[in-house]
Amino acid sequence: MNFPLITDGYFYAVAVPAVLLLGISKSGFGAGFGSLAVPLMAMAVTVPQAAAILMPVLLVMDLLGIAALRKEFDRRLLKFLLPFGLLGTVIGALLFKVLAANIVAGIVGGFTLLFLAQRLLFPPRADSAPPPRWLGAILTATSGFTSFVAHAGGPPISAYVIPLKLKPVVFAATLSYFFFFINLSKWIPYAWLGLLDMRNLATSLVLLPLAPIGVWSGVWLARRIKQQLFYQLIYLGLFLTGAKLVWDALR
């Protein structure tokens, strides 16, 4: 019997670490690393196919993440973020077949590296004011857009939320809820675009057992790591993500 499943060993060599990184990022720990998942998998399949394969995996990860951190999120911040994030997914759905994936990768990567350069070269003072809400709206809508196109919503929203100096577990919980609703909103547009075929869904089932391993590892770390080290690792993840996305755009 021919089972509609990707059987290429090279695909799984890049997909397994991609899914684990994505799971760890779903806990909020190392949030930037999750955006590497699609670029990694795109070394073996197309970007749209990689994004489609990850959809069921993301749903399970999101549910695990909010179950583990359900009482820790910042309700007021989430209510502000969600409408703009959902607006970004609508824009992503409308432009999905118009914009080339490498252009989107380059834009996300470039802004990620610029944000990091600003934070490292001109670090904010302890008494610095939080970013203005209009900037948060733009960055959150951008996050929804890049999340729809390439599951790379972490860097834009991190650029707004990191300066708010939330506790690691609150940061983790709030982003877990945010991306749960954002990813849930993508199912109908992905089906409409013809991305959720049997081959992609069957491959998702094979990768699904890795979801709890990644999420629980991230939650364990987020609850125990010191705040300074937590954000240093996020910066590292954002740097690697930005560099990889810019590299993909220039190839």
N, C-alpha and C positions, 0 to 999 in steps of 0.2 A: 504494500500500500504506500503510495506517495504522500507523505505528510508535507504540507506547505510550510516548510521551515528552512531558514538559512542554515546551511551546514558548513560553510567556509570556516576553517579553524582560525584564520587570521582575523575574521570579524569578531569572534569571541575573545581573542587575545586583546583586542582594544575595547570591546564592549564590557567585559567584566570589570576592569578598573574604572571605566567610565561610570558604570552603574553604582559602584561602591563610593566613588567620589560624590556622585549626585546624592546618595543616601546620607552621607556625612553632612553635606551642605544643607540638607533638609532639616537638620536639627538646629540650623543657624550657625553651627561651628564650621569655620572655614567656608563661609558663604560663597566666596568667589570661586572656589574649586568646582562647584556644581556646573558652572558655565562651561567648563572644559568637556563635559560629557558629549555634547553633540559634535564639537570639533574633533574629538578623539574618534568617535564612531564614524565620522565622515571620512576617515582614512580608509574605511572599508566599504561604506555605502554612501549614497547621496545624502545631503543635509535633510531634505524633506523626509526621506525614509528613516533616517536616524531619529528625527523628531517624532515621527509616527510610532516607531517601535517603543520609544520611551513613554508614551502617553499612559498605558495601563500601569507601568512601573511607577510613574509619578503619582498616580492616584493612590496606590497602596502606600507609597512613602509619605504622602501628605496626610493620609489618615493616621498612620503610625506616629508621625510628628506631632499632630495636634492632640492625639490621645495621650502622649507622654508629657506634653507641656500645656494641657488644656486650661490650667488655672493661672498661667504665668503671663499671658499676653496683655499688651497695653490696648484696652478697648477703644479709648479715644483716638489713639494714633491709627488704629486699624480702620475706624470709621472714616477717617480723612483719606487714607491711602486707597481704599478699595474702589471708589467710583472712578478715579483717574487711572488705576490699573486696568479696569474693565474697558474704559475708553481706549486704552492702548491696544487691547486685544482686538477690538472692533477694527481699528485702523490696520492692524497686522493682517486680519482676515481679508480686508479689502485690497491690500497691496501685496499679498503673499505671492501671487503669480506675476507681479510686475517687477519687483525688486529682486535682483540677483542676490543669492545667499552670501557671496563673498563681499558685496558692498555693505550689507547689513553687518557682517562680521567685522569689517574694517571700521565702521562707525562706532560700534560698541567697544571694540578694542582700543580705538584712539581716545575716546572719552574716558575709558577706564584708566588708561595710562596718564592722561592729563589730570584726572582727579587724584591719583596717587602722587604725582609729582607735586601738586599743590599742597597735599597733606604733609609730605615729607620735607619739602623745601621751605614751606611757610606754615609750620605746625601751629594750630590754634592755641591760644592761651587758655588756661583753666577757666577764666571768666568770660570766654568768648560766647557771643549770643548764638542760639541755634540758627540753622539756615532758614531763610524766609519761606513761608508756605507756598508762595507762587513757584519757587524753585522746586519745592517738594512735589508740587502738582506736575510740573514738566518732567522731572526725573521719574516719577511713578508711572506716568503715561508712557514714557520711553521704556520703562521696565516691562509693562504689559505688552508693548509692541515687540520688543526683542524676545520676550518669553514666548510669544506666539510663533514667531518666525524660527527661532533656534533654541528655545528653552534657555535663553541667556539673559534672564531678567534680573539676576543677582547684582551685577555691577552697578547699573543705574540706580536701583533703589538703595543699595548700600551707600552710595555717594550722599544720599539724603539722611539715612537713618543712622549711620555711624557717628556723625557729629552730634547727634542727640544724646550720646553717652549713656545709653541704656545699660542696665546690668546684662551680662551675657545671656542669662536664661530668659529675660524679657525680650531681648533682641531676637533670640532663637524662636521663642513662641510666637511673637508678632509676625515675623516673616513666614513661619510655618502656616499660620492662618491665612495670611495674605496670598501665598502661592497656592494654597488649597483651593480657594475660590477662583483665582486666575486660571489655574489648570483645569478646573471643572468647567469653566466657561469655554474652553477650547474644543471640547468633544464634538459638539454639533458642527462648528466650522470645519474641523478636520475631516469629519465624515462627508461633509458637503464638497470638500476639495478632493475627495477620493483617496485619502491617505490611509484610512483604517481598513486595509484589506486583510485577508486571512493569513497571508504569508507574514505580514508585519505583526499581527496579533499573536500568531503562534510563536514567533520568535520572542515576543514580549513575555509569554508564559514561561519560557525557558529561563529568562533572566530574572523573573519575579522573586525567586527565593533569596536573591542577593539584597532585595530591598530592606528587609528588617535588619540584616547585619549592618548595613551602612547607617541606617537611621539610629539604631540603638547605640552604635559606637559613638556617633556624634552627640547624642543626648548625654551619654555617660561623660564625655569630655566637657561638654558645655556646663554641666553641673559642678565640675571639679576644677576647672582651669582658672587661673588668675585672670582678672579682667585685662591687664596690660598685655599678657601673652596671647590672650584670646584675640584681641584686635590686631596684634602683630601677625598672627597666622592668617587672619582675614586679608590683611594687606598683601601677604605673600601670595595667597590664592588669587587675589585680584590682579597682581602683577603677572603671574603665569597665564591667567586667562586673557588679559589684555594683549600680552606679547603673542600668544598663540593665535588669537583672532586677527591681529594685524598681519601676522605671517601668512595666515590663510588668505587674507584679502589681497596680498601682494604676489602670491604665487601665480 
